[in-house]
């Protein structure tokens, strides 16, 4: 009888260790997802704030001769806001292909950032921290890819 009781206690301890390990893993994954969600919310919100400030200060942007002008700021800000919040909603509600949508949005942000930085918003101090910006872009894209793990959806998309 004692032997059965000790075996049962050992089994309960093993399952409690396994479940607490799963709980810690789930908690960690949840935290990584929330950091990603906050990042997309930040990019979306910053895009719409850029759009709002460009509309609000249209006259002063034209008067001071800012190039490429307020229309570019409005369009690019609206796109960033739309892409950021659409990807955020897609990922939170776990719609079909949410991993690819999240990765695509991250690639969109990186691509448009570098197009803007290298070809549109050129100025005397615009290339001062290019190595840091390149490193941060790569690290953020790697973070998105590691959190979303889009390879299974990508294989399904390519081979079906």
N, C-alpha and C positions, 0 to 999 in steps of 0.2 A: 504494500500500500504506500509506504514511504517512497519507494522507488518511482511509482507512478506519479505521485505528487511532485517529486523533484523534477521529473521529466516534463511535467506540465508547466511548472514554474520556469524551467529553462526555455521551453517553447514560447511562453508568454514574454519572457525577457528578449528573446531573439526577435519576435515580431514587433515588440515595442521599440527596439533599437532600429529595426528596419523602417518602421513607420516614422520615427523621429528623424531619421536620415532623409526619408522622402519629404517630410515636412520642411526640413532645412533646405533641401534642394529646391522644392517648390517655392519657398519663400524667396530664395536667391534669384530664381528665374523670374518671379513676379517683380522683384525689385529692378532687375535688368530691363524688363519690359516697360515698367513705369518710367524709368530714366529715358528710354527710347521714345515713349509717348510724350514726355515733357519736351524732348528735343524737337519733335515734329510740331508740337503746339507752339514752341518758341519761334521756329522758323515761319510758321503760318501767321502768328501774331505780328512778328517783326515785318513781314511783307505787307500786311494790312496797315500797320502803323506808318510804314514808308509811303504807301499809297495815300493815306490820309494827310500826312504832312505835305506831300507834294501838291495835293489839291488845295490845302489850306494856304500854302505859301507860293502858289502859282506865280503871282505877280513878282514876288521878290526873286524867285529862281530865274525868271526871264530877265528881270532888271539887272541882276548881278552877272548874267551871262554864263550861268552854270551849264556845262555841256555834259551829256547829250540832251538835257532839257527835262522839264517836268513831265512831259507825256511818257518818256521812257521810264521814269521813276514810278509813275502811276501804273503802267502796264506791267512792269516787272514786279512791283509790289503786289498787284492783284494776282498775278500768276503764282508767286510764292505763297500768298495766303491761301489761294484755292488749292494748290497742290498739297500744302502742309496739312490743312484741316481735312481735306478729302482722304489723304493717306492715313491720318490719325483715326478718323471715323472707320475706315476700312479695316484697320488693324484692331481697334478696340472691339468692334462687332464681329471680328473673325470671319469676314466675308470670304468667298472663294478667291483664291490666289492672293490672299492678304500679304503673304511673305514677298511675293514678286512685286506687288504694288508698293510695299514699304521700301524695298531695295531700289525700285525704279524711281521713287520720289527722292531718295537719298542721292542717287546718281544724277537726277535732274538738278537738285540743289548744288551739287559739286560742279557739274558742267556749267550751269549758268553763272555760278560764282566766278569760275576761272575765265569764262568768256568775258564777263564784265570786268574783271581785274586786269586781264592782259590786253584787251582790245578796245574797251569802251571807256572805262574810267581811268584813263592814263593821265598821270600828273607827275610832278617832280618827286613826290614821296611815296608813290603808289607801289613801288617795288622794294621798299626798304625791308620788309619782313617776309619776303617770298619763301625762303626755305621753311620758316616756321608755319606759314599758311599751308604749304604743300604737305608738310608732316602731319599737321592737324587734319587736313582733308583725308589723307590716307588712313590715319588712325580712326577717324569717325566712320569712314566707309567700312573698315574692317570690323568695328564694333557693331554696326548695323547688320553686316553679314553674319557675324557670330551669334547675335541675339535672334535674328529671324530664321537662320538656317534655310535658305530658299532652294537648296539643291534638289530636293525631292519634287517640288512643284516645277522647277525648271526642266528636270528630266521628263516629267509627265507632259509638259508643254511641247518639248522638242520631239519626243518619240511617239506621240499620239496624234 
